[in-house]
Amino acid sequence: MSTVVYFSLWLVAALIATALVSATIARSLRMREVRRQKALELLDALGRYSEWVAAQRRATDFQGEGDDAATPLEEARHIKQGWFPELAGDMVDILIVHNRLVDFLWNQQLLRLKDPERWLESDHDTRFLDLWRQHRYAIEGVQIKLRSLARVPETEQDEHQLA
């Protein structure tokens, strides 16, 4: 084999290796960007869900979860399942608090309809605020881990929301 052919084969092999490394790096960067975008979608869904929870304090009647709560929570769950399985335990914490909150709101609604006097004496606002704190703690835990996992910077709005 001549020297020219020998070096040509090495050049082709080096070009193929360079192309493979380049494709791997490009795919990795693309996946990182998609994961970052999914993290932003998850943060948005959690934000919309938190708005629903906050609105329950101001609502006169609890009408059930409806689409206002179920849609963002389901969206968050699906994004977590597809892109962030490492957040499974944290999402379970959110769902546990959600179930407690819905149960509390239904019980308060029933008490309010059956015995308004007892409802006024039940200290419902303090109990709701306790559930709200649990909710915020669970949501913030996911937000912090998610920002770390997907390298999403914290915005000024988020800093004020956590305060």
KOLVO-933122 format. One record per atom (N, C-alpha, C): residue number from 1; residue in three letters; chain; atom name; x, y, z. Coordinates in Angstrom, 1 decimal, decimal comma. Layout:
! residues N
R     k     r   c    a       px       py       pz
R   NUM   ALA   A   CA        X        Y        Z
...
END
This chain:
! residues 163
R     k     r   c    a       px       py       pz
R     1   MET   A    N      0,9     -1,2      0,0
R     1   MET   A   CA      0,0      0,0      0,0
R     1   MET   A    C      0,9      1,2      0,0
R     2   SER   A    N      0,5      2,2     -0,8
R     2   SER   A   CA      1,3      3,4     -0,9
R     2   SER   A    C      1,1      4,3      0,2
R     3   THR   A    N      2,0      5,2      0,4
R     3   THR   A   CA      1,9      6,2      1,5
R     3   THR   A    C      0,7      7,1      1,4
R     4   VAL   A    N      0,4      7,5      0,2
R     4   VAL   A   CA     -0,7      8,4     -0,1
R     4   VAL   A    C     -2,0      7,7      0,3
R     5   VAL   A    N     -2,2      6,5     -0,1
R     5   VAL   A   CA     -3,4      5,7      0,3
R     5   VAL   A    C     -3,5      5,6      1,8
R     6   TYR   A    N     -2,4      5,2      2,4
R     6   TYR   A   CA     -2,3      5,0      3,8
R     6   TYR   A    C     -2,8      6,3      4,6
R     7   PHE   A    N     -2,2      7,4      4,2
R     7   PHE   A   CA     -2,6      8,7      4,9
R     7   PHE   A    C     -4,0      9,1      4,5
R     8   SER   A    N     -4,4      8,8      3,3
R     8   SER   A   CA     -5,8      9,1      2,9
R     8   SER   A    C     -6,8      8,3      3,8
R     9   LEU   A    N     -6,5      7,1      4,0
R     9   LEU   A   CA     -7,4      6,3      4,9
R     9   LEU   A    C     -7,5      6,8      6,3
R    10   TRP   A    N     -6,3      7,3      6,8
R    10   TRP   A   CA     -6,3      7,9      8,2
R    10   TRP   A    C     -7,0      9,2      8,2
R    11   LEU   A    N     -6,9      9,9      7,1
R    11   LEU   A   CA     -7,7     11,2      7,0
R    11   LEU   A    C     -9,2     11,0      7,0
R    12   VAL   A    N     -9,6     10,0      6,2
R    12   VAL   A   CA    -11,0      9,6      6,1
R    12   VAL   A    C    -11,5      9,1      7,5
R    13   ALA   A    N    -10,7      8,3      8,2
R    13   ALA   A   CA    -11,1      7,8      9,5
R    13   ALA   A    C    -11,2      9,0     10,5
R    14   ALA   A    N    -10,3      9,9     10,4
R    14   ALA   A   CA    -10,3     11,1     11,3
R    14   ALA   A    C    -11,5     12,0     11,0
R    15   LEU   A    N    -11,9     12,1      9,7
R    15   LEU   A   CA    -13,1     12,9      9,4
R    15   LEU   A    C    -14,4     12,2      9,9
R    16   ILE   A    N    -14,4     10,9      9,8
R    16   ILE   A   CA    -15,6     10,2     10,2
R    16   ILE   A    C    -15,7     10,3     11,8
R    17   ALA   A    N    -14,6     10,2     12,5
R    17   ALA   A   CA    -14,6     10,3     13,9
R    17   ALA   A    C    -15,0     11,7     14,3
R    18   THR   A    N    -14,5     12,7     13,6
R    18   THR   A   CA    -14,9     14,1     13,9
R    18   THR   A    C    -16,4     14,3     13,6
R    19   ALA   A    N    -16,9     13,8     12,6
R    19   ALA   A   CA    -18,3     13,9     12,3
R    19   ALA   A    C    -19,2     13,2     13,4
R    20   LEU   A    N    -18,8     12,1     13,8
R    20   LEU   A   CA    -19,5     11,4     14,9
R    20   LEU   A    C    -19,5     12,2     16,2
R    21   VAL   A    N    -18,3     12,7     16,6
R    21   VAL   A   CA    -18,2     13,5     17,8
R    21   VAL   A    C    -19,1     14,8     17,7
R    22   SER   A    N    -19,0     15,4     16,5
R    22   SER   A   CA    -19,8     16,6     16,3
R    22   SER   A    C    -21,3     16,3     16,3
R    23   ALA   A    N    -21,7     15,2     15,7
R    23   ALA   A   CA    -23,2     14,9     15,8
R    23   ALA   A    C    -23,6     14,6     17,2
R    24   THR   A    N    -22,7     13,9     18,0
R    24   THR   A   CA    -23,1     13,6     19,4
R    24   THR   A    C    -23,2     14,9     20,2
R    25   ILE   A    N    -22,3     15,8     20,0
R    25   ILE   A   CA    -22,3     17,1     20,7
R    25   ILE   A    C    -23,5     17,9     20,3
R    26   ALA   A    N    -23,8     17,9     19,1
R    26   ALA   A   CA    -25,0     18,7     18,6
R    26   ALA   A    C    -26,3     18,1     19,2
R    27   ARG   A    N    -26,4     16,7     19,2
R    27   ARG   A   CA    -27,6     16,1     19,8
R    27   ARG   A    C    -27,7     16,4     21,2
R    28   SER   A    N    -26,6     16,3     21,9
R    28   SER   A   CA    -26,6     16,6     23,4
R    28   SER   A    C    -27,1     18,1     23,6
R    29   LEU   A    N    -26,5     19,0     22,9
R    29   LEU   A   CA    -27,0     20,4     23,0
R    29   LEU   A    C    -28,4     20,6     22,7
R    30   ARG   A    N    -28,9     19,9     21,7
R    30   ARG   A   CA    -30,3     20,0     21,3
R    30   ARG   A    C    -31,2     19,4     22,4
R    31   MET   A    N    -30,8     18,3     22,9
R    31   MET   A   CA    -31,6     17,6     24,0
R    31   MET   A    C    -31,6     18,5     25,3
R    32   ARG   A    N    -30,4     19,1     25,6
R    32   ARG   A   CA    -30,4     20,0     26,7
R    32   ARG   A    C    -31,3     21,2     26,5
R    33   GLU   A    N    -31,4     21,7     25,3
R    33   GLU   A   CA    -32,3     22,9     25,1
R    33   GLU   A    C    -33,8     22,4     25,1
R    34   VAL   A    N    -34,1     21,3     24,6
R    34   VAL   A   CA    -35,5     20,7     24,7
R    34   VAL   A    C    -35,8     20,5     26,2
R    35   ARG   A    N    -34,9     20,0     26,9
R    35   ARG   A   CA    -35,1     19,7     28,4
R    35   ARG   A    C    -35,3     21,0     29,1
R    36   ARG   A    N    -34,6     22,0     28,7
R    36   ARG   A   CA    -34,7     23,4     29,4
R    36   ARG   A    C    -36,1     23,9     29,0
R    37   GLN   A    N    -36,5     23,8     27,8
R    37   GLN   A   CA    -37,8     24,3     27,4
R    37   GLN   A    C    -38,9     23,5     28,1
R    38   LYS   A    N    -38,8     22,2     28,3
R    38   LYS   A   CA    -39,8     21,5     29,1
R    38   LYS   A    C    -39,8     21,9     30,5
R    39   ALA   A    N    -38,6     22,2     31,1
R    39   ALA   A   CA    -38,5     22,7     32,4
R    39   ALA   A    C    -39,3     24,0     32,6
R    40   LEU   A    N    -39,2     24,9     31,6
R    40   LEU   A   CA    -40,0     26,2     31,6
R    40   LEU   A    C    -41,5     25,9     31,5
R    41   GLU   A    N    -41,9     24,9     30,7
R    41   GLU   A   CA    -43,3     24,6     30,6
R    41   GLU   A    C    -43,8     24,0     32,0
R    42   LEU   A    N    -42,9     23,2     32,6
R    42   LEU   A   CA    -43,3     22,6     33,9
R    42   LEU   A    C    -43,4     23,7     35,0
R    43   LEU   A    N    -42,5     24,7     34,9
R    43   LEU   A   CA    -42,6     25,8     35,9
R    43   LEU   A    C    -43,8     26,6     35,6
R    44   ASP   A    N    -44,2     26,8     34,4
R    44   ASP   A   CA    -45,4     27,6     34,0
R    44   ASP   A    C    -46,7     26,8     34,5
R    45   ALA   A    N    -46,7     25,5     34,3
R    45   ALA   A   CA    -47,9     24,7     34,8
R    45   ALA   A    C    -48,0     24,8     36,3
R    46   LEU   A    N    -46,9     24,7     37,0
R    46   LEU   A   CA    -46,9     24,8     38,4
R    46   LEU   A    C    -47,3     26,2     38,9
R    47   GLY   A    N    -46,9     27,2     38,2
R    47   GLY   A   CA    -47,4     28,6     38,5
R    47   GLY   A    C    -48,9     28,7     38,3
R    48   ARG   A    N    -49,4     28,2     37,2
R    48   ARG   A   CA    -50,9     28,3     37,0
R    48   ARG   A    C    -51,6     27,5     38,1
R    49   TYR   A    N    -51,1     26,4     38,5
R    49   TYR   A   CA    -51,7     25,6     39,5
R    49   TYR   A    C    -51,7     26,4     40,8
R    50   SER   A    N    -50,6     27,0     41,1
R    50   SER   A   CA    -50,5     27,8     42,4
R    50   SER   A    C    -51,5     28,9     42,4
R    51   GLU   A    N    -51,7     29,5     41,2
R    51   GLU   A   CA    -52,7     30,6     41,1
R    51   GLU   A    C    -54,1     30,1     41,4
R    52   TRP   A    N    -54,4     28,9     41,0
R    52   TRP   A   CA    -55,7     28,3     41,3
R    52   TRP   A    C    -55,8     28,0     42,8
R    53   VAL   A    N    -54,8     27,5     43,4
R    53   VAL   A   CA    -54,8     27,3     44,9
R    53   VAL   A    C    -55,0     28,6     45,6
R    54   ALA   A    N    -54,3     29,7     45,2
R    54   ALA   A   CA    -54,5     31,0     45,8
R    54   ALA   A    C    -55,9     31,5     45,6
R    55   ALA   A    N    -56,4     31,3     44,5
R    55   ALA   A   CA    -57,8     31,8     44,2
R    55   ALA   A    C    -58,8     31,1     45,1
R    56   GLN   A    N    -58,5     29,9     45,6
R    56   GLN   A   CA    -59,5     29,2     46,4
R    56   GLN   A    C    -59,7     29,9     47,7
R    57   ARG   A    N    -58,8     30,6     48,2
R    57   ARG   A   CA    -58,9     31,4     49,4
R    57   ARG   A    C    -59,9     32,5     49,3
R    58   ARG   A    N    -59,9     33,1     48,1
R    58   ARG   A   CA    -60,8     34,2     47,8
R    58   ARG   A    C    -62,2     33,8     47,3
R    59   ALA   A    N    -62,3     32,5     46,9
R    59   ALA   A   CA    -63,6     32,1     46,3
R    59   ALA   A    C    -64,6     32,0     47,3
R    60   THR   A    N    -65,8     32,3     47,0
R    60   THR   A   CA    -67,0     32,2     47,9
R    60   THR   A    C    -67,4     30,7     48,0
R    61   ASP   A    N    -67,4     30,0     46,9
R    61   ASP   A   CA    -67,9     28,6     46,9
R    61   ASP   A    C    -66,8     27,8     46,2
R    62   PHE   A    N    -66,6     26,6     46,8
R    62   PHE   A   CA    -65,7     25,7     46,1
R    62   PHE   A    C    -66,5     24,8     45,2
R    63   GLN   A    N    -66,2     24,9     43,9
R    63   GLN   A   CA    -67,0     24,2     42,8
R    63   GLN   A    C    -66,3     22,9     42,4
R    64   GLY   A    N    -65,3     22,5     43,1
R    64   GLY   A   CA    -64,5     21,3     42,7
R    64   GLY   A    C    -63,3     21,8     41,9
R    65   GLU   A    N    -62,5     20,8     41,5
R    65   GLU   A   CA    -61,2     21,1     40,8
R    65   GLU   A    C    -61,5     21,7     39,4
R    66   GLY   A    N    -62,3     21,1     38,7
R    66   GLY   A   CA    -62,5     21,6     37,3
R    66   GLY   A    C    -61,2     21,6     36,5
R    67   ASP   A    N    -61,3     22,3     35,3
R    67   ASP   A   CA    -60,1     22,4     34,5
R    67   ASP   A    C    -59,1     23,3     35,0
R    68   ASP   A    N    -59,5     24,3     35,8
R    68   ASP   A   CA    -58,6     25,3     36,3
R    68   ASP   A    C    -57,5     24,7     37,1
R    69   ALA   A    N    -57,7     23,6     37,9
R    69   ALA   A   CA    -56,7     23,0     38,7
R    69   ALA   A    C    -56,2     21,7     38,0
R    70   ALA   A    N    -57,1     20,9     37,4
R    70   ALA   A   CA    -56,7     19,6     36,9
R    70   ALA   A    C    -55,8     19,8     35,7
R    71   THR   A    N    -56,0     20,7     34,8
R    71   THR   A   CA    -55,2     20,9     33,6
R    71   THR   A    C    -53,8     21,2     33,9
R    72   PRO   A    N    -53,5     22,3     34,7
R    72   PRO   A   CA    -52,1     22,5     34,9
R    72   PRO   A    C    -51,4     21,4     35,7
R    73   LEU   A    N    -52,1     20,8     36,7
R    73   LEU   A   CA    -51,5     19,8     37,5
R    73   LEU   A    C    -51,2     18,5     36,6
R    74   GLU   A    N    -52,2     18,2     35,7
R    74   GLU   A   CA    -52,0     17,0     34,8
R    74   GLU   A    C    -50,8     17,3     33,8
R    75   GLU   A    N    -50,8     18,6     33,4
R    75   GLU   A   CA    -49,7     19,0     32,4
R    75   GLU   A    C    -48,4     18,8     33,1
R    76   ALA   A    N    -48,3     19,3     34,4
R    76   ALA   A   CA    -47,1     19,2     35,1
R    76   ALA   A    C    -46,7     17,7     35,3
R    77   ARG   A    N    -47,6     16,9     35,6
R    77   ARG   A   CA    -47,4     15,5     35,9
R    77   ARG   A    C    -46,9     14,8     34,6
R    78   HIS   A    N    -47,5     15,1     33,4
R    78   HIS   A   CA    -47,0     14,5     32,2
R    78   HIS   A    C    -45,6     15,0     31,8
R    79   ILE   A    N    -45,4     16,3     32,0
R    79   ILE   A   CA    -44,0     16,8     31,6
R    79   ILE   A    C    -43,0     16,1     32,5
R    80   LYS   A    N    -43,3     16,0     33,8
R    80   LYS   A   CA    -42,4     15,4     34,8
R    80   LYS   A    C    -42,1     13,9     34,4
R    81   GLN   A    N    -43,2     13,2     34,0
R    81   GLN   A   CA    -43,0     11,8     33,6
R    81   GLN   A    C    -42,1     11,6     32,4
R    82   GLY   A    N    -42,3     12,5     31,4
R    82   GLY   A   CA    -41,6     12,4     30,2
R    82   GLY   A    C    -40,1     12,9     30,2
R    83   TRP   A    N    -39,9     13,9     31,0
R    83   TRP   A   CA    -38,6     14,6     30,9
R    83   TRP   A    C    -37,9     14,7     32,3
R    84   PHE   A    N    -38,5     14,5     33,4
R    84   PHE   A   CA    -37,9     14,7     34,7
R    84   PHE   A    C    -38,3     13,6     35,7
R    85   PRO   A    N    -38,0     12,3     35,4
R    85   PRO   A   CA    -38,4     11,3     36,3
R    85   PRO   A    C    -37,8     11,4     37,6
R    86   GLU   A    N    -36,7     12,1     37,7
R    86   GLU   A   CA    -36,0     12,3     39,0
R    86   GLU   A    C    -36,8     13,1     40,0
R    87   LEU   A    N    -37,9     13,8     39,5
R    87   LEU   A   CA    -38,7     14,6     40,4
R    87   LEU   A    C    -40,0     13,8     40,9
R    88   ALA   A    N    -40,0     12,5     40,7
R    88   ALA   A   CA    -41,2     11,8     41,0
R    88   ALA   A    C    -41,6     11,9     42,5
R    89   GLY   A    N    -40,7     11,8     43,4
R    89   GLY   A   CA    -41,0     12,0     44,8
R    89   GLY   A    C    -41,5     13,3     45,1
R    90   ASP   A    N    -41,0     14,4     44,5
R    90   ASP   A   CA    -41,4     15,7     44,8
R    90   ASP   A    C    -42,8     16,0     44,2
R    91   MET   A    N    -43,1     15,4     43,1
R    91   MET   A   CA    -44,5     15,5     42,5
R    91   MET   A    C    -45,5     14,8     43,4
R    92   VAL   A    N    -45,1     13,7     44,0
R    92   VAL   A   CA    -46,0     13,0     44,9
R    92   VAL   A    C    -46,3     13,9     46,1
R    93   ASP   A    N    -45,3     14,6     46,6
R    93   ASP   A   CA    -45,6     15,6     47,7
R    93   ASP   A    C    -46,6     16,6     47,3
R    94   ILE   A    N    -46,5     17,1     46,1
R    94   ILE   A   CA    -47,5     18,1     45,6
R    94   ILE   A    C    -48,8     17,5     45,5
R    95   LEU   A    N    -48,9     16,3     45,0
R    95   LEU   A   CA    -50,2     15,6     44,9
R    95   LEU   A    C    -50,8     15,3     46,2
R    96   ILE   A    N    -50,0     15,0     47,2
R    96   ILE   A   CA    -50,5     14,7     48,6
R    96   ILE   A    C    -51,1     16,0     49,1
R    97   VAL   A    N    -50,4     17,1     49,0
R    97   VAL   A   CA    -50,9     18,4     49,5
R    97   VAL   A    C    -52,2     18,8     48,7
R    98   HIS   A    N    -52,2     18,5     47,4
R    98   HIS   A   CA    -53,4     18,8     46,6
R    98   HIS   A    C    -54,6     18,0     47,1
R    99   ASN   A    N    -54,4     16,8     47,4
R    99   ASN   A   CA    -55,5     16,0     47,9
R    99   ASN   A    C    -56,0     16,5     49,3
R   100   ARG   A    N    -55,1     16,8     50,1
R   100   ARG   A   CA    -55,5     17,4     51,4
R   100   ARG   A    C    -56,3     18,7     51,2
R   101   LEU   A    N    -55,8     19,5     50,3
R   101   LEU   A   CA    -56,4     20,8     50,1
R   101   LEU   A    C    -57,8     20,6     49,5
R   102   VAL   A    N    -58,0     19,8     48,5
R   102   VAL   A   CA    -59,3     19,5     48,0
R   102   VAL   A    C    -60,3     19,0     49,0
R   103   ASP   A    N    -59,8     18,0     49,8
R   103   ASP   A   CA    -60,6     17,5     50,9
R   103   ASP   A    C    -61,0     18,5     51,9
R   104   PHE   A    N    -60,1     19,4     52,2
R   104   PHE   A   CA    -60,4     20,5     53,2
R   104   PHE   A    C    -61,4     21,4     52,6
R   105   LEU   A    N    -61,3     21,8     51,3
R   105   LEU   A   CA    -62,2     22,7     50,7
R   105   LEU   A    C    -63,6     22,1     50,5
R   106   TRP   A    N    -63,7     20,8     50,2
R   106   TRP   A   CA    -65,0     20,2     50,1
R   106   TRP   A    C    -65,7     20,2     51,5
R   107   ASN   A    N    -64,9     19,8     52,5
R   107   ASN   A   CA    -65,4     19,7     53,9
R   107   ASN   A    C    -65,9     21,1     54,4
R   108   GLN   A    N    -65,1     22,1     54,0
R   108   GLN   A   CA    -65,5     23,5     54,4
R   108   GLN   A    C    -66,8     23,9     53,7
R   109   GLN   A    N    -66,9     23,6     52,4
R   109   GLN   A   CA    -68,1     23,9     51,7
R   109   GLN   A    C    -69,3     23,2     52,3
R   110   LEU   A    N    -69,2     21,9     52,6
R   110   LEU   A   CA    -70,3     21,2     53,2
R   110   LEU   A    C    -70,6     21,8     54,6
R   111   LEU   A    N    -69,7     22,1     55,4
R   111   LEU   A   CA    -69,9     22,7     56,7
R   111   LEU   A    C    -70,6     24,1     56,6
R   112   ARG   A    N    -70,1     24,8     55,6
R   112   ARG   A   CA    -70,7     26,2     55,4
R   112   ARG   A    C    -72,2     26,1     55,0
R   113   LEU   A    N    -72,5     25,1     54,2
R   113   LEU   A   CA    -73,9     24,9     53,7
R   113   LEU   A    C    -74,8     24,4     54,8
R   114   LYS   A    N    -74,2     23,5     55,6
R   114   LYS   A   CA    -75,0     22,8     56,7
R   114   LYS   A    C    -75,1     23,7     57,9
R   115   ASP   A    N    -74,0     24,2     58,4
R   115   ASP   A   CA    -74,0     25,0     59,6
R   115   ASP   A    C    -73,1     26,2     59,5
R   116   PRO   A    N    -73,6     27,3     59,0
R   116   PRO   A   CA    -72,7     28,5     58,8
R   116   PRO   A    C    -72,0     29,0     60,0
R   117   GLU   A    N    -72,7     28,8     61,2
R   117   GLU   A   CA    -72,2     29,3     62,4
R   117   GLU   A    C    -70,9     28,5     62,8
R   118   ARG   A    N    -71,1     27,2     62,7
R   118   ARG   A   CA    -69,9     26,3     63,0
R   118   ARG   A    C    -68,8     26,5     62,0
R   119   TRP   A    N    -69,2     26,8     60,8
R   119   TRP   A   CA    -68,2     27,1     59,7
R   119   TRP   A    C    -67,3     28,4     60,1
R   120   LEU   A    N    -68,0     29,4     60,6
R   120   LEU   A   CA    -67,3     30,6     61,0
R   120   LEU   A    C    -66,4     30,4     62,2
R   121   GLU   A    N    -66,8     29,5     63,1
R   121   GLU   A   CA    -66,0     29,1     64,2
R   121   GLU   A    C    -64,9     28,1     63,9
R   122   SER   A    N    -64,9     27,6     62,7
R   122   SER   A   CA    -63,9     26,5     62,4
R   122   SER   A    C    -62,5     27,0     62,1
R   123   ASP   A    N    -62,3     28,3     62,1
R   123   ASP   A   CA    -61,0     28,8     61,8
R   123   ASP   A    C    -60,4     28,4     60,5
R   124   HIS   A    N    -61,3     28,4     59,5
R   124   HIS   A   CA    -61,0     27,9     58,2
R   124   HIS   A    C    -59,8     28,6     57,5
R   125   ASP   A    N    -59,7     29,9     57,7
R   125   ASP   A   CA    -58,6     30,7     57,1
R   125   ASP   A    C    -57,3     30,2     57,6
R   126   THR   A    N    -57,1     30,0     58,8
R   126   THR   A   CA    -55,8     29,6     59,4
R   126   THR   A    C    -55,5     28,2     58,9
R   127   ARG   A    N    -56,5     27,4     58,8
R   127   ARG   A   CA    -56,2     26,0     58,3
R   127   ARG   A    C    -55,9     26,0     56,8
R   128   PHE   A    N    -56,5     26,9     56,1
R   128   PHE   A   CA    -56,2     27,1     54,6
R   128   PHE   A    C    -54,8     27,6     54,5
R   129   LEU   A    N    -54,4     28,5     55,3
R   129   LEU   A   CA    -53,0     29,1     55,2
R   129   LEU   A    C    -52,0     28,1     55,5
R   130   ASP   A    N    -52,3     27,2     56,5
R   130   ASP   A   CA    -51,4     26,1     56,8
R   130   ASP   A    C    -51,2     25,2     55,5
R   131   LEU   A    N    -52,3     24,8     54,9
R   131   LEU   A   CA    -52,2     24,0     53,7
R   131   LEU   A    C    -51,5     24,8     52,5
R   132   TRP   A    N    -51,7     26,1     52,5
R   132   TRP   A   CA    -51,0     26,9     51,5
R   132   TRP   A    C    -49,5     26,9     51,7
R   133   ARG   A    N    -49,1     26,9     53,0
R   133   ARG   A   CA    -47,7     26,9     53,3
R   133   ARG   A    C    -47,1     25,5     52,8
R   134   GLN   A    N    -47,8     24,4     53,1
R   134   GLN   A   CA    -47,4     23,1     52,7
R   134   GLN   A    C    -47,3     23,1     51,1
R   135   HIS   A    N    -48,3     23,7     50,5
R   135   HIS   A   CA    -48,3     23,7     49,0
R   135   HIS   A    C    -47,1     24,5     48,5
R   136   ARG   A    N    -46,8     25,6     49,1
R   136   ARG   A   CA    -45,7     26,4     48,6
R   136   ARG   A    C    -44,4     25,7     48,9
R   137   TYR   A    N    -44,3     25,0     50,0
R   137   TYR   A   CA    -43,0     24,3     50,3
R   137   TYR   A    C    -42,8     23,2     49,3
R   138   ALA   A    N    -43,9     22,5     48,9
R   138   ALA   A   CA    -43,7     21,4     47,9
R   138   ALA   A    C    -43,4     22,0     46,5
R   139   ILE   A    N    -44,1     23,0     46,2
R   139   ILE   A   CA    -43,9     23,7     44,8
R   139   ILE   A    C    -42,4     24,2     44,8
R   140   GLU   A    N    -42,0     24,9     45,8
R   140   GLU   A   CA    -40,7     25,5     45,8
R   140   GLU   A    C    -39,6     24,4     45,7
R   141   GLY   A    N    -39,8     23,3     46,4
R   141   GLY   A   CA    -38,9     22,2     46,3
R   141   GLY   A    C    -38,7     21,7     44,9
R   142   VAL   A    N    -39,8     21,6     44,1
R   142   VAL   A   CA    -39,7     21,2     42,7
R   142   VAL   A    C    -39,1     22,2     41,9
R   143   GLN   A    N    -39,4     23,5     42,1
R   143   GLN   A   CA    -38,8     24,6     41,3
R   143   GLN   A    C    -37,3     24,6     41,5
R   144   ILE   A    N    -36,9     24,5     42,7
R   144   ILE   A   CA    -35,4     24,6     43,0
R   144   ILE   A    C    -34,7     23,4     42,3
R   145   LYS   A    N    -35,2     22,2     42,5
R   145   LYS   A   CA    -34,6     21,0     41,9
R   145   LYS   A    C    -34,6     21,1     40,3
R   146   LEU   A    N    -35,8     21,6     39,8
R   146   LEU   A   CA    -35,9     21,7     38,4
R   146   LEU   A    C    -35,0     22,7     37,8
R   147   ARG   A    N    -34,8     23,8     38,4
R   147   ARG   A   CA    -33,9     24,8     37,9
R   147   ARG   A    C    -32,4     24,3     37,9
R   148   SER   A    N    -32,1     23,5     38,9
R   148   SER   A   CA    -30,8     22,9     39,0
R   148   SER   A    C    -30,6     21,8     37,9
R   149   LEU   A    N    -31,6     21,0     37,7
R   149   LEU   A   CA    -31,5     19,9     36,7
R   149   LEU   A    C    -31,4     20,4     35,3
R   150   ALA   A    N    -32,2     21,4     35,0
R   150   ALA   A   CA    -32,3     21,9     33,6
R   150   ALA   A    C    -31,5     23,2     33,4
R   151   ARG   A    N    -30,8     23,7     34,4
R   151   ARG   A   CA    -30,0     24,9     34,3
R   151   ARG   A    C    -30,8     26,1     33,9
R   152   VAL   A    N    -32,0     26,3     34,5
R   152   VAL   A   CA    -32,9     27,4     34,2
R   152   VAL   A    C    -32,6     28,5     35,3
R   153   PRO   A    N    -32,2     29,7     34,9
R   153   PRO   A   CA    -32,0     30,7     35,8
R   153   PRO   A    C    -33,3     31,2     36,5
R   154   GLU   A    N    -33,1     31,7     37,7
R   154   GLU   A   CA    -34,3     32,2     38,4
R   154   GLU   A    C    -34,6     33,7     37,9
R   155   THR   A    N    -35,8     34,0     37,6
R   155   THR   A   CA    -36,2     35,3     37,2
R   155   THR   A    C    -36,5     36,2     38,4
R   156   GLU   A    N    -36,6     37,5     38,2
R   156   GLU   A   CA    -36,9     38,4     39,2
R   156   GLU   A    C    -38,3     38,1     39,8
R   157   GLN   A    N    -39,2     37,8     38,9
R   157   GLN   A   CA    -40,6     37,5     39,3
R   157   GLN   A    C    -40,6     36,3     40,2
R   158   ASP   A    N    -39,8     35,3     40,0
R   158   ASP   A   CA    -39,7     34,1     40,8
R   158   ASP   A    C    -39,2     34,5     42,2
R   159   GLU   A    N    -38,2     35,4     42,2
R   159   GLU   A   CA    -37,6     35,8     43,5
R   159   GLU   A    C    -38,7     36,4     44,4
R   160   HIS   A    N    -39,5     37,3     43,8
R   160   HIS   A   CA    -40,5     37,9     44,6
R   160   HIS   A    C    -41,6     37,0     45,0
R   161   GLN   A    N    -41,9     36,0     44,1
R   161   GLN   A   CA    -42,9     35,0     44,4
R   161   GLN   A    C    -42,5     34,1     45,6
R   162   LEU   A    N    -41,3     33,8     45,7
R   162   LEU   A   CA    -40,8     32,9     46,8
R   162   LEU   A    C    -40,8     33,7     48,2
R   163   ALA   A    N    -40,8     35,0     48,1
R   163   ALA   A   CA    -40,7     35,7     49,4
R   163   ALA   A    C    -42,0     35,7     50,2
END
